[in-house]
């Protein structure tokens, strides 16, 4: 009886003006090759995050969407949000 566990990307979304990358990970438990459990967890990445150690799909999307202009706009938004507090 072999039990295995794997985590895969179940869904990727690019959301909003600042192109936030949202990821849904599925963790799958199998017994003798048959799925017996699946759970989902989520993570998100904003344009100021270092994604260099993430999966290739995430790095590719960050390189595609997170232009220098977008990163500057995100930084300005964060600064403005801090000024308002």
Phi and psi in radians as a Rosetta constraint file:
Dihedral C 1 N 2 CA 2 C 2 CIRCULARHARMONIC -1.825 0.35
Dihedral N 2 CA 2 C 2 N 3 CIRCULARHARMONIC 2.232 0.35
Dihedral C 2 N 3 CA 3 C 3 CIRCULARHARMONIC -1.930 0.35
Dihedral N 3 CA 3 C 3 N 4 CIRCULARHARMONIC 2.271 0.35
Dihedral C 3 N 4 CA 4 C 4 CIRCULARHARMONIC -2.190 0.35
Dihedral N 4 CA 4 C 4 N 5 CIRCULARHARMONIC 2.744 0.35
Dihedral C 4 N 5 CA 5 C 5 CIRCULARHARMONIC -2.368 0.35
Dihedral N 5 CA 5 C 5 N 6 CIRCULARHARMONIC 2.302 0.35
Dihedral C 5 N 6 CA 6 C 6 CIRCULARHARMONIC -2.423 0.35
Dihedral N 6 CA 6 C 6 N 7 CIRCULARHARMONIC 2.620 0.35
Dihedral C 6 N 7 CA 7 C 7 CIRCULARHARMONIC -2.078 0.35
Dihedral N 7 CA 7 C 7 N 8 CIRCULARHARMONIC 2.231 0.35
Dihedral C 7 N 8 CA 8 C 8 CIRCULARHARMONIC -2.216 0.35
Dihedral N 8 CA 8 C 8 N 9 CIRCULARHARMONIC 2.803 0.35
Dihedral C 8 N 9 CA 9 C 9 CIRCULARHARMONIC -1.410 0.35
Dihedral N 9 CA 9 C 9 N 10 CIRCULARHARMONIC 2.062 0.35
Dihedral C 9 N 10 CA 10 C 10 CIRCULARHARMONIC -1.600 0.35
Dihedral N 10 CA 10 C 10 N 11 CIRCULARHARMONIC -0.463 0.35
Dihedral C 10 N 11 CA 11 C 11 CIRCULARHARMONIC -2.808 0.35
Dihedral N 11 CA 11 C 11 N 12 CIRCULARHARMONIC 2.497 0.35
Dihedral C 11 N 12 CA 12 C 12 CIRCULARHARMONIC -2.279 0.35
Dihedral N 12 CA 12 C 12 N 13 CIRCULARHARMONIC 2.329 0.35
Dihedral C 12 N 13 CA 13 C 13 CIRCULARHARMONIC -2.304 0.35
Dihedral N 13 CA 13 C 13 N 14 CIRCULARHARMONIC 2.539 0.35
Dihedral C 13 N 14 CA 14 C 14 CIRCULARHARMONIC -1.910 0.35
Dihedral N 14 CA 14 C 14 N 15 CIRCULARHARMONIC 2.097 0.35
Dihedral C 14 N 15 CA 15 C 15 CIRCULARHARMONIC -2.150 0.35
Dihedral N 15 CA 15 C 15 N 16 CIRCULARHARMONIC 2.300 0.35
Dihedral C 15 N 16 CA 16 C 16 CIRCULARHARMONIC 1.339 0.35
Dihedral N 16 CA 16 C 16 N 17 CIRCULARHARMONIC -3.140 0.35
Dihedral C 16 N 17 CA 17 C 17 CIRCULARHARMONIC -0.999 0.35
Dihedral N 17 CA 17 C 17 N 18 CIRCULARHARMONIC -0.601 0.35
Dihedral C 17 N 18 CA 18 C 18 CIRCULARHARMONIC -1.724 0.35
Dihedral N 18 CA 18 C 18 N 19 CIRCULARHARMONIC 0.217 0.35
Dihedral C 18 N 19 CA 19 C 19 CIRCULARHARMONIC 0.919 0.35
Dihedral N 19 CA 19 C 19 N 20 CIRCULARHARMONIC 0.920 0.35
Dihedral C 19 N 20 CA 20 C 20 CIRCULARHARMONIC -1.182 0.35
Dihedral N 20 CA 20 C 20 N 21 CIRCULARHARMONIC 2.292 0.35
Dihedral C 20 N 21 CA 21 C 21 CIRCULARHARMONIC -1.634 0.35
Dihedral N 21 CA 21 C 21 N 22 CIRCULARHARMONIC 2.063 0.35
Dihedral C 21 N 22 CA 22 C 22 CIRCULARHARMONIC -1.934 0.35
Dihedral N 22 CA 22 C 22 N 23 CIRCULARHARMONIC 2.289 0.35
Dihedral C 22 N 23 CA 23 C 23 CIRCULARHARMONIC -2.128 0.35
Dihedral N 23 CA 23 C 23 N 24 CIRCULARHARMONIC 2.368 0.35
Dihedral C 23 N 24 CA 24 C 24 CIRCULARHARMONIC -1.942 0.35
Dihedral N 24 CA 24 C 24 N 25 CIRCULARHARMONIC 2.129 0.35
Dihedral C 24 N 25 CA 25 C 25 CIRCULARHARMONIC -1.784 0.35
Dihedral N 25 CA 25 C 25 N 26 CIRCULARHARMONIC 2.340 0.35
Dihedral C 25 N 26 CA 26 C 26 CIRCULARHARMONIC -1.851 0.35
Dihedral N 26 CA 26 C 26 N 27 CIRCULARHARMONIC 2.203 0.35
Dihedral C 26 N 27 CA 27 C 27 CIRCULARHARMONIC -1.789 0.35
Dihedral N 27 CA 27 C 27 N 28 CIRCULARHARMONIC 2.116 0.35
Dihedral C 27 N 28 CA 28 C 28 CIRCULARHARMONIC -2.007 0.35
Dihedral N 28 CA 28 C 28 N 29 CIRCULARHARMONIC 2.220 0.35
Dihedral C 28 N 29 CA 29 C 29 CIRCULARHARMONIC -1.857 0.35
Dihedral N 29 CA 29 C 29 N 30 CIRCULARHARMONIC 2.255 0.35
Dihedral C 29 N 30 CA 30 C 30 CIRCULARHARMONIC -2.177 0.35
Dihedral N 30 CA 30 C 30 N 31 CIRCULARHARMONIC 2.530 0.35
Dihedral C 30 N 31 CA 31 C 31 CIRCULARHARMONIC -2.091 0.35
Dihedral N 31 CA 31 C 31 N 32 CIRCULARHARMONIC 2.080 0.35
Dihedral C 31 N 32 CA 32 C 32 CIRCULARHARMONIC 0.902 0.35
Dihedral N 32 CA 32 C 32 N 33 CIRCULARHARMONIC 0.719 0.35
Dihedral C 32 N 33 CA 33 C 33 CIRCULARHARMONIC 1.444 0.35
Dihedral N 33 CA 33 C 33 N 34 CIRCULARHARMONIC -0.102 0.35
Dihedral C 33 N 34 CA 34 C 34 CIRCULARHARMONIC -1.793 0.35
Dihedral N 34 CA 34 C 34 N 35 CIRCULARHARMONIC 2.239 0.35
Dihedral C 34 N 35 CA 35 C 35 CIRCULARHARMONIC -1.128 0.35
Dihedral N 35 CA 35 C 35 N 36 CIRCULARHARMONIC 2.224 0.35
Dihedral C 35 N 36 CA 36 C 36 CIRCULARHARMONIC -2.063 0.35
Dihedral N 36 CA 36 C 36 N 37 CIRCULARHARMONIC -0.220 0.35
Dihedral C 36 N 37 CA 37 C 37 CIRCULARHARMONIC -2.769 0.35
Dihedral N 37 CA 37 C 37 N 38 CIRCULARHARMONIC 2.542 0.35
Dihedral C 37 N 38 CA 38 C 38 CIRCULARHARMONIC -2.544 0.35
Dihedral N 38 CA 38 C 38 N 39 CIRCULARHARMONIC 2.246 0.35
Dihedral C 38 N 39 CA 39 C 39 CIRCULARHARMONIC -2.222 0.35
Dihedral N 39 CA 39 C 39 N 40 CIRCULARHARMONIC 2.719 0.35
Dihedral C 39 N 40 CA 40 C 40 CIRCULARHARMONIC -2.131 0.35
Dihedral N 40 CA 40 C 40 N 41 CIRCULARHARMONIC 2.380 0.35
Dihedral C 40 N 41 CA 41 C 41 CIRCULARHARMONIC -2.264 0.35
Dihedral N 41 CA 41 C 41 N 42 CIRCULARHARMONIC 2.845 0.35
Dihedral C 41 N 42 CA 42 C 42 CIRCULARHARMONIC -2.301 0.35
Dihedral N 42 CA 42 C 42 N 43 CIRCULARHARMONIC 2.707 0.35
Dihedral C 42 N 43 CA 43 C 43 CIRCULARHARMONIC -2.585 0.35
Dihedral N 43 CA 43 C 43 N 44 CIRCULARHARMONIC 2.754 0.35
Dihedral C 43 N 44 CA 44 C 44 CIRCULARHARMONIC -2.412 0.35
Dihedral N 44 CA 44 C 44 N 45 CIRCULARHARMONIC 2.697 0.35
Dihedral C 44 N 45 CA 45 C 45 CIRCULARHARMONIC -2.278 0.35
Dihedral N 45 CA 45 C 45 N 46 CIRCULARHARMONIC 2.211 0.35
Dihedral C 45 N 46 CA 46 C 46 CIRCULARHARMONIC -1.705 0.35
Dihedral N 46 CA 46 C 46 N 47 CIRCULARHARMONIC 2.837 0.35
Dihedral C 46 N 47 CA 47 C 47 CIRCULARHARMONIC -1.070 0.35
Dihedral N 47 CA 47 C 47 N 48 CIRCULARHARMONIC -0.197 0.35
Dihedral C 47 N 48 CA 48 C 48 CIRCULARHARMONIC -1.655 0.35
Dihedral N 48 CA 48 C 48 N 49 CIRCULARHARMONIC 0.062 0.35
Dihedral C 48 N 49 CA 49 C 49 CIRCULARHARMONIC -1.561 0.35
Dihedral N 49 CA 49 C 49 N 50 CIRCULARHARMONIC 2.570 0.35
Dihedral C 49 N 50 CA 50 C 50 CIRCULARHARMONIC -1.513 0.35
Dihedral N 50 CA 50 C 50 N 51 CIRCULARHARMONIC 1.999 0.35
Dihedral C 50 N 51 CA 51 C 51 CIRCULARHARMONIC -1.883 0.35
Dihedral N 51 CA 51 C 51 N 52 CIRCULARHARMONIC 0.255 0.35
Dihedral C 51 N 52 CA 52 C 52 CIRCULARHARMONIC -1.079 0.35
Dihedral N 52 CA 52 C 52 N 53 CIRCULARHARMONIC -0.406 0.35
Dihedral C 52 N 53 CA 53 C 53 CIRCULARHARMONIC -1.745 0.35
Dihedral N 53 CA 53 C 53 N 54 CIRCULARHARMONIC 0.114 0.35
Dihedral C 53 N 54 CA 54 C 54 CIRCULARHARMONIC -1.524 0.35
Dihedral N 54 CA 54 C 54 N 55 CIRCULARHARMONIC 3.058 0.35
Dihedral C 54 N 55 CA 55 C 55 CIRCULARHARMONIC -1.053 0.35
Dihedral N 55 CA 55 C 55 N 56 CIRCULARHARMONIC 2.714 0.35
Dihedral C 55 N 56 CA 56 C 56 CIRCULARHARMONIC -0.971 0.35
Dihedral N 56 CA 56 C 56 N 57 CIRCULARHARMONIC -0.716 0.35
Dihedral C 56 N 57 CA 57 C 57 CIRCULARHARMONIC -1.034 0.35
Dihedral N 57 CA 57 C 57 N 58 CIRCULARHARMONIC -0.692 0.35
Dihedral C 57 N 58 CA 58 C 58 CIRCULARHARMONIC -1.210 0.35
Dihedral N 58 CA 58 C 58 N 59 CIRCULARHARMONIC -0.793 0.35
Dihedral C 58 N 59 CA 59 C 59 CIRCULARHARMONIC -1.060 0.35
Dihedral N 59 CA 59 C 59 N 60 CIRCULARHARMONIC -0.741 0.35
Dihedral C 59 N 60 CA 60 C 60 CIRCULARHARMONIC -1.093 0.35
Dihedral N 60 CA 60 C 60 N 61 CIRCULARHARMONIC -0.740 0.35
Dihedral C 60 N 61 CA 61 C 61 CIRCULARHARMONIC -1.163 0.35
Dihedral N 61 CA 61 C 61 N 62 CIRCULARHARMONIC -0.715 0.35
Dihedral C 61 N 62 CA 62 C 62 CIRCULARHARMONIC -1.072 0.35
Dihedral N 62 CA 62 C 62 N 63 CIRCULARHARMONIC -0.762 0.35
Dihedral C 62 N 63 CA 63 C 63 CIRCULARHARMONIC -1.136 0.35
Dihedral N 63 CA 63 C 63 N 64 CIRCULARHARMONIC -0.585 0.35
Dihedral C 63 N 64 CA 64 C 64 CIRCULARHARMONIC -1.298 0.35
Dihedral N 64 CA 64 C 64 N 65 CIRCULARHARMONIC -0.830 0.35
Dihedral C 64 N 65 CA 65 C 65 CIRCULARHARMONIC -1.638 0.35
Dihedral N 65 CA 65 C 65 N 66 CIRCULARHARMONIC -0.559 0.35
Dihedral C 65 N 66 CA 66 C 66 CIRCULARHARMONIC -1.535 0.35
Dihedral N 66 CA 66 C 66 N 67 CIRCULARHARMONIC 1.313 0.35
Dihedral C 66 N 67 CA 67 C 67 CIRCULARHARMONIC -1.227 0.35
Dihedral N 67 CA 67 C 67 N 68 CIRCULARHARMONIC 2.911 0.35
Dihedral C 67 N 68 CA 68 C 68 CIRCULARHARMONIC -1.041 0.35
Dihedral N 68 CA 68 C 68 N 69 CIRCULARHARMONIC -0.669 0.35
Dihedral C 68 N 69 CA 69 C 69 CIRCULARHARMONIC -1.118 0.35
Dihedral N 69 CA 69 C 69 N 70 CIRCULARHARMONIC -0.728 0.35
Dihedral C 69 N 70 CA 70 C 70 CIRCULARHARMONIC -1.154 0.35
Dihedral N 70 CA 70 C 70 N 71 CIRCULARHARMONIC -0.737 0.35
Dihedral C 70 N 71 CA 71 C 71 CIRCULARHARMONIC -1.080 0.35
Dihedral N 71 CA 71 C 71 N 72 CIRCULARHARMONIC -0.704 0.35
Dihedral C 71 N 72 CA 72 C 72 CIRCULARHARMONIC -1.140 0.35
Dihedral N 72 CA 72 C 72 N 73 CIRCULARHARMONIC -0.742 0.35
Dihedral C 72 N 73 CA 73 C 73 CIRCULARHARMONIC -1.109 0.35
Dihedral N 73 CA 73 C 73 N 74 CIRCULARHARMONIC -0.698 0.35
Dihedral C 73 N 74 CA 74 C 74 CIRCULARHARMONIC -1.109 0.35
Dihedral N 74 CA 74 C 74 N 75 CIRCULARHARMONIC -0.802 0.35
Dihedral C 74 N 75 CA 75 C 75 CIRCULARHARMONIC -1.061 0.35
Dihedral N 75 CA 75 C 75 N 76 CIRCULARHARMONIC -0.730 0.35
Dihedral C 75 N 76 CA 76 C 76 CIRCULARHARMONIC -1.103 0.35
Dihedral N 76 CA 76 C 76 N 77 CIRCULARHARMONIC -0.704 0.35
Dihedral C 76 N 77 CA 77 C 77 CIRCULARHARMONIC -1.085 0.35
Dihedral N 77 CA 77 C 77 N 78 CIRCULARHARMONIC -0.794 0.35
Dihedral C 77 N 78 CA 78 C 78 CIRCULARHARMONIC -1.085 0.35
Dihedral N 78 CA 78 C 78 N 79 CIRCULARHARMONIC -0.758 0.35
Dihedral C 78 N 79 CA 79 C 79 CIRCULARHARMONIC -1.072 0.35
Dihedral N 79 CA 79 C 79 N 80 CIRCULARHARMONIC -0.764 0.35
Dihedral C 79 N 80 CA 80 C 80 CIRCULARHARMONIC -1.110 0.35
Dihedral N 80 CA 80 C 80 N 81 CIRCULARHARMONIC -0.728 0.35
Dihedral C 80 N 81 CA 81 C 81 CIRCULARHARMONIC -1.067 0.35
Dihedral N 81 CA 81 C 81 N 82 CIRCULARHARMONIC -0.685 0.35
Dihedral C 81 N 82 CA 82 C 82 CIRCULARHARMONIC -1.192 0.35
Dihedral N 82 CA 82 C 82 N 83 CIRCULARHARMONIC -0.635 0.35
Dihedral C 82 N 83 CA 83 C 83 CIRCULARHARMONIC -1.131 0.35
Dihedral N 83 CA 83 C 83 N 84 CIRCULARHARMONIC -0.538 0.35
Dihedral C 83 N 84 CA 84 C 84 CIRCULARHARMONIC -1.339 0.35
Dihedral N 84 CA 84 C 84 N 85 CIRCULARHARMONIC -0.160 0.35
